[in-house]
């Protein structure tokens, strides 16, 4: 085995299995992202209208090792050329996390390489660093991913202060639940966004939650309820459904943009990073671009394929932590709940 404490970290294998995507990627500290592979379980879960945890875990078992081999082949790298392994340790579905964690720790032991468990949301926050013009620290981050909607001050690796968060449903959850109300398939969020493209907001007036009070927290449960009340005993044709989708999407976008505006005013930051699955929403991106122009603030995103769960962001986050000297012991880490603001900054992380 190599001496893990003295290994210079260059190439990192990233593994992601937190929910319903199985992914592997290779990141190089000099050349950047060398390869990434992903398998989505959307078709597997579609008939159930949502993710079935046991089915997700079993499919990760089937798909992960072939994806890792594919990522190594695409990068032209042998296992001996890997300097470290990063895997999603949480938050997420614990059974799914255990698949990735077990494989990562086993490979690290077999190959004599260091390993580190990565916080899934840290991966999302750092995903824009994979782009040709990455943002510089510090910046304000809007993270809208699955069950999370939050605003955070990001000053460096592991240096995050949450200044606003969802108190009930996150934006992504509200998208999915409203999509079900409109009879759309799984995954509901993207389906609703596509339907909204053909509609016009204004058919019904939905609230913009928590904009009538100070603060940076979010609440989208009431917005979903407002849709339920508005549609009660109504028969909707295709045009009406599209208009409802457009109004709902606009309500979410208006709320997110207004809170970003407040947060930029409060923090004085000149850079805004938007990450997570909802960050791929075209209407949101257009509205935030207008906010950035109005305020003279740079708005950065990961490319669309790295907004949703992926291993490239995990490989990058792992690279930064492994390069700073962080190492995990042989314990397999899988944490269903893991507050982002409990992360610590590696001693040698730098800026």
Secondary structure, DSSP 8 states (H G I E B T S, - for coil): ---GGG----EEEEEE-SSSEEEEEEEETTTEEEEEEEEE-HHHHHTTTS--HHHHHHHHHHHHHHHHHHHHHHHT--GGG--EEEEEEESS-HHHHHHHHHHHHHHHHHHT-EEEEEEHHHHHHHGGGGSTT---SSEEEEEEETTEEEEEEEEETTEEEEEEEBSSS-HHHHHHHHHHHTT--SSHHHHHHHHHTT--TTSS----TTTTSSSS-B--HHHHHHHHHHHTT----HHHHHHHHHHHHHHHHHHHHHHHHHHHHHH--SEEEEESGGGG-HHHHHHHHHHHHHHT-EEEE--GGGTSS-HHHHHHHHHHHHHTT----S----BS---GGG----TT---
